[in-house]
Amino acid sequence: MEKATHFLDLAIRLFIKENDGASAILLAGAADEVFGQIITEDFGLEHAMKLLKIEISSKFDLTEKQVQDEHLNLVKNWLKHGNKPTLKYDEEITAIQMILRAIYNYGIINKTMKQEHRDFVDYIKAHKELLKQQSPF
């Protein structure tokens, strides 16, 4: 839990201060996985990824596995494994989505948000132009 929290906080810093979306995606993705496992195993609740898979699969007639592998984790997995020659994606939007998933899960576990997490949400609100490009997810 401590290391995952560090990964999330580092992802936020790298995204905001160094404009390093790729590293933010990987670090926030790692935190998201750890937090998700804790939520499922220790609390018996649904984590952000599961909730998104349920919602998106029903809206777009996809399996939950397709949603996870072909949409929600596609960029993170490509960055980790380089399993496709090229992948076009919006690094900022993907990083924001991944960080927000991890923040959501952190909040479920801890029943609060750290100041860094609130600051990230405020940053996103203040920079809405990053969100002008719409994603179906």
Residue, then its C-alpha position, 0 to 999 in steps of 0.5 A: m500500500e505504501k509503495a503504491t501510494h508513492f507511485l501514485d504521488l510520483a505519477i502526479r508530480l511527473f505529469i504536472k511538473e515534468n509533462d511526463g505522461a508515459s511515466a505517469i501512466l505506468l506508475a498510476g497504473a501500477a498503483d491502480e492495480v495494487f489498490g484494486q486488489i486491496i479493495t477486492e480482497d480486503f473490502g469485498l468491493e468493486h474497484a474503479m477498473k471493475l466498475l468501468k468494465i461493467e459500465i462500458s461493456s454494457k453500453f458498447d456491447l463489448t466483453e469486460k475483457q475487451v474493455q480492459d485489454e483493448h481500451l482501459n489498459l491498452v496504452k499501459n500494457w503497450l508502454k510496458h511490453g511494446n507489444k505493437p509496433t506503434l500505437k497512437y494515443d493521447e498521452e495527456i488524456t490517458a495519464i489523467q484517466m489512469i491517475l484518476r482511477a488510482i485516486y478513486n481507489y485510494g479514496i475507497i481504501n482510505k476514505t479520504m484523499k491526500q492533498e496531492h490528490r485534491d491538487f491534481v483534481d484542481y489542476i485538471k479543473a483549471h486546465k480543462e483544455l486538456l479534456k476537450q478531446q472526448s474519449p468514449f471511455 
